[in-house]
């Protein structure tokens, strides 16, 4: 808990103060068990990250899915994305289902 660590001289950003926080060292890893053994979601595992103040933040998430992760599309992404997002233009000549937003970021709509 940051209050105890701050008392020991460890400094945290304003974002981390008053919350559960870690001051990692190179090679450290964090694991979040987001489901209970019975398969229900553990909402206490919900978390966020604070902005980097100094240095570089590296992340290599590995996701283990309990249920089907990528259900089949019920209709082409081109139809579903463009219909509900005026800034999205269907992509022609790109990967099937890929679309291009007006800001140049590619996206894909999964409807299920």
Protein Blocks (a to p, Z undefined) as FASTA:
>chain_A
ZZlmmmnopacdfklgopacddddehiacdddfbdfkopacfklgccddddfbhcddddd
ddddfbdfbdcdfbdfklmmmmmmmkbccdehiaehiacdfkopacddddZZ
